[in-house]
Amino acid sequence: QRITSVDDFRSSTKIEGLMEELELLHEEDPSAKGIVFSQFVSMLDLIEHRLKLAGIRAVKLDGRMSFDNRDRFISSFCDDE
């Protein structure tokens, strides 16, 4: 189920575990980037929302995107410093 409002968002143990790992990664190398895979778009939506709440920039790709949008987002991910 898609979140329709920030008020509906509830984090999970998995998401908070990811946040801890990203924090450790950032402590080791502030320029490091990470990639998260999920077969569930709704999970990616929740992760993206939690990252934004933490002030972490996220790029999300899913199968609904056009090739041009995917290419642009991948370039943004690769080129962003």
Secondary structure as a PSIPRED ss2 file (coil, helix, strand):
# PSIPRED VFORMAT (PSIPRED V4.0)

   1 Q C   1.000  0.000  0.000
   2 R C   1.000  0.000  0.000
   3 I C   1.000  0.000  0.000
   4 T C   1.000  0.000  0.000
   5 S C   1.000  0.000  0.000
   6 V H   0.000  1.000  0.000
   7 D H   0.000  1.000  0.000
   8 D H   0.000  1.000  0.000
   9 F C   1.000  0.000  0.000
  10 R C   1.000  0.000  0.000
  11 S C   1.000  0.000  0.000
  12 S C   1.000  0.000  0.000
  13 T H   0.000  1.000  0.000
  14 K H   0.000  1.000  0.000
  15 I H   0.000  1.000  0.000
  16 E H   0.000  1.000  0.000
  17 G H   0.000  1.000  0.000
  18 L H   0.000  1.000  0.000
  19 M H   0.000  1.000  0.000
  20 E H   0.000  1.000  0.000
  21 E H   0.000  1.000  0.000
  22 L H   0.000  1.000  0.000
  23 E H   0.000  1.000  0.000
  24 L H   0.000  1.000  0.000
  25 L H   0.000  1.000  0.000
  26 H H   0.000  1.000  0.000
  27 E H   0.000  1.000  0.000
  28 E H   0.000  1.000  0.000
  29 D C   1.000  0.000  0.000
  30 P C   1.000  0.000  0.000
  31 S C   1.000  0.000  0.000
  32 A C   1.000  0.000  0.000
  33 K C   1.000  0.000  0.000
  34 G C   1.000  0.000  0.000
  35 I C   1.000  0.000  0.000
  36 V C   1.000  0.000  0.000
  37 F C   1.000  0.000  0.000
  38 S C   1.000  0.000  0.000
  39 Q C   1.000  0.000  0.000
  40 F C   1.000  0.000  0.000
  41 V H   0.000  1.000  0.000
  42 S H   0.000  1.000  0.000
  43 M H   0.000  1.000  0.000
  44 L H   0.000  1.000  0.000
  45 D H   0.000  1.000  0.000
  46 L H   0.000  1.000  0.000
  47 I H   0.000  1.000  0.000
  48 E H   0.000  1.000  0.000
  49 H H   0.000  1.000  0.000
  50 R H   0.000  1.000  0.000
  51 L H   0.000  1.000  0.000
  52 K H   0.000  1.000  0.000
  53 L H   0.000  1.000  0.000
  54 A C   1.000  0.000  0.000
  55 G C   1.000  0.000  0.000
  56 I C   1.000  0.000  0.000
  57 R C   1.000  0.000  0.000
  58 A C   1.000  0.000  0.000
  59 V C   1.000  0.000  0.000
  60 K C   1.000  0.000  0.000
  61 L C   1.000  0.000  0.000
  62 D C   1.000  0.000  0.000
  63 G C   1.000  0.000  0.000
  64 R C   1.000  0.000  0.000
  65 M C   1.000  0.000  0.000
  66 S C   1.000  0.000  0.000
  67 F H   0.000  1.000  0.000
  68 D H   0.000  1.000  0.000
  69 N H   0.000  1.000  0.000
  70 R H   0.000  1.000  0.000
  71 D H   0.000  1.000  0.000
  72 R H   0.000  1.000  0.000
  73 F H   0.000  1.000  0.000
  74 I H   0.000  1.000  0.000
  75 S H   0.000  1.000  0.000
  76 S H   0.000  1.000  0.000
  77 F H   0.000  1.000  0.000
  78 C H   0.000  1.000  0.000
  79 D H   0.000  1.000  0.000
  80 D C   1.000  0.000  0.000
  81 E C   1.000  0.000  0.000
